[in-house]
Amino acid sequence: AQSVTQPDIHITVSEGASLELRCNYSYGATPYLFWYVQSPGQGLQLLLKYFSGDTLVQGIKGFEAEFKRSQSSFNLRKPSVHWSDAAEYFCAVRNNDMRFGAGTRLTVKP
Amino acid sequence: NAGVTQTPKFQVLKTGQSMTLQCAQDMNHNSMYWYRQDPGMGLRLIYYSASEGTTDKGEVPNGYNVSRLNKREFSLRLESAAPSQTSVYFCASSPGTSGGRGDTQYFGPGTRLTVL
């Protein structure tokens, strides 16, 4: 069965520092992978998705993610974090239905 | 274009009461979904509807029923609420049908439900 693991429950970074959020998946076939962001009290917004092709995908708000089949990973990155990036981030994989990771909460220090 | 809307935003129920959560989308999407979000567990799919007139169970369907009223609306009903159903409920929609794994889902703002 497909599953998604986000090893970090909570991450704190300083504004302007780089960010990497980890995501590992377990899935037999070619995965369809997604990253969503959820601001407090809001629904989820799609940051980026990967289906095939170039393993480095660009998303909105300056985020990117790299698919590494050998490591079963799809980590999210941003070179320089802004205070407005504080939110919860969810990785997801889809076969017939969507399976979400438990989320990583990002705190940004001034 | 409001996207996905949900009502109510907040609700408190007593154990055993029933209620219906409403969801509507104005994007002419084919598929609609109901998720619940619990701390430390991410989102889990309750039910989905790949097209008007069809519904299917997701990962955690017990204690819930759904109705795809028309293409726009997809409601979630709790017949006899239990404290274990205290959660935040999200509705989502996507353009394609269930076969489209790459289909992007668009989420509503959520309903925070407390069952006492």
Interface residues (C-beta under 8 A of the other chain):
Chain A: V4 I9 Y32 F34 Y36 G41 Q42 G43 L44 Q45 L46 K49 F51 F90 R94 N95 N96 D97 M98 R99 F100 G101 A102 G103
Chain B: V4 Y33 G40 M41 G42 L43 R44 L45 Y48 G58 E59 F90 A92 S98 R101 G102 D103 T104 Q105 Y106 F107 G108 P109 G110
